[in-house]
Amino acid sequence: MNIKIHSIKFDADQKLIDFIEAKLSKLSQIFDNIVGFEVFLRLENSQTSENKITEIRVEIPNNDLFASRQSKTFEESTAQCVDALKVQLVRYKEKLRRNKK
């Protein structure tokens, strides 16, 4: 499983990278055929405290899944993205099962 993390206009510390990798590894327990992940961390120039954006693209055979969340911390937005991707992976897995019948 390949994980690419891009922090745009700042350097992500190792603690944040480890947190993201741990969260993403849990998704591979739900769906075995994940090829890789691409994570984008961005700081939005706004006056609000919710200016941290995490975008995650999950590469799976014949498809890609995507989630984007914005919150006060990168950890929070990453957790929200992972939760959204869990739902998408479960739906995709059920769809594959129905199509095999």
TAGIQUI-V424560 format. One record per backbone hydrogen bond with DSSP energy under -1.0 kcal/mol. CO is the residue of the C=O (numbers start at 1). NH is the residue of the N-H. If there is no record, write none. Layout:
co->CO nh->NH
co->CO nh->NH
This chain:
co->2 nh->37
co->4 nh->39
co->6 nh->41
co->13 nh->17
co->14 nh->18
co->15 nh->19
co->16 nh->20
co->17 nh->21
co->18 nh->22
co->19 nh->23
co->20 nh->24
co->21 nh->25
co->27 nh->31
co->35 nh->2
co->36 nh->59
co->37 nh->4
co->38 nh->57
co->39 nh->6
co->40 nh->55
co->41 nh->8
co->42 nh->53
co->44 nh->46
co->49 nh->51
co->51 nh->44
co->52 nh->71
co->53 nh->42
co->54 nh->69
co->55 nh->40
co->56 nh->67
co->57 nh->38
co->58 nh->65
co->59 nh->35
co->59 nh->36
co->60 nh->63
co->63 nh->60
co->65 nh->58
co->67 nh->56
co->69 nh->54
co->71 nh->52
co->73 nh->77
co->74 nh->78
co->75 nh->79
co->76 nh->80
co->77 nh->81
co->78 nh->82
co->79 nh->83
co->80 nh->84
co->81 nh->85
co->82 nh->86
co->83 nh->87
co->84 nh->88
co->85 nh->89
co->86 nh->90
co->87 nh->91
co->88 nh->92
co->89 nh->93
co->90 nh->94
co->91 nh->95
co->92 nh->96
co->93 nh->97
co->94 nh->98
co->95 nh->99
co->96 nh->100
